[in-house]
Amino acid sequence: MRKLFTFVLFVFVSLIVFGCASSYVQDDEFVFVKGKKSSVSSFYICRHEVTQQEWESVMGEHAGKFSGENLPVENVNWYMAVIYCNRRSRQEGLTPCYSVKSNGKEIDWENISSSYIPHTEEEKREWKDIRCDFNVNGYRLPTVSEWEYADKNSNVTVYDDIAWYNDNSGNKTHDVMTKVPNDLGIYDMKGNVSEWCWDNEESLFKGTEFYDAYVSWNIDETESRYFAGTNFSYKNKSTSNSMSIKLSFSASPDKKNDTLGLRVVRSCF
């Protein structure tokens, strides 16, 4: 079986250049993403979804309904995805992006359960106040804007060529990087598993013209988190526009099922 080299397949993404890069550079490009003005700085995004082999090497145990080293990990909630990012950063000598304080002190990321869900009201408040430092070199979940910007498809016109979905998946996940990549050389942005993102409702609106309206509506959706992309059970109803479909949804961060996984990114400087 062909095995993937763990942790090395990253794509450098910017407005005007992409490819493999051996060092971080600063490139603060502004791009227009799906009908709203967003500032998307350059970033590194993994070519493939986090595999079960990668997950188990960091978390020490299996997660998911399906089994296979190169299958995308699934059945992970948003908390588990964040814990994975911080643990992987620490294992590789990088600075973790996420910070959660309990009684004024950072939580113990190494000993927290890999299937963690906050249960008490105090734990929920602590995780509601989670912070992401975008100015460090650790692994993190992409923002919705980053994910949508990386989802470029103009060279592939047949959905079956680029995605594992309801019509061809056999109702299960498949090894990553076995379909045609998108324009940037990234695999499985459509199909296989949907992918957790960083954003909650507030962070998605903040910095946009809609933020004041969001605040005035007194919406409290800070505990919901977004995930993006289709998955192996997605029913493609319109082949003609399927390449331009960008699906993102919000869900409770403790949600997990066999269609939900993750992909990691890193900021660049």
Buried (B, 14 or more C-beta within 10 A) or exposed (E): EEEBEEBEBBBBBBBEEBEEBEEBEEBEBEBEBEEEEBEBBBBBBBBBBBBBBBBBEBBEEEBBEBEBBBBBBBBBBBBBBBBBBBBBBBEEEBEBBBBBEEEEEEBEBEEBEBBBBBEEEEBBEBBBEBEBBEEBBBBBBBBBBBBBBBBBBEEBEEBBEBBBBBEBBEEBBBBBBEBBBBEBBBBBBBBBBBBBBBBBBBBBBEEEEEEEEBEEEEEEEEBBBBBBBBBBBBEBEEEEEBBEBBBBEBBEBBBBBBBBBBBBBBBBE
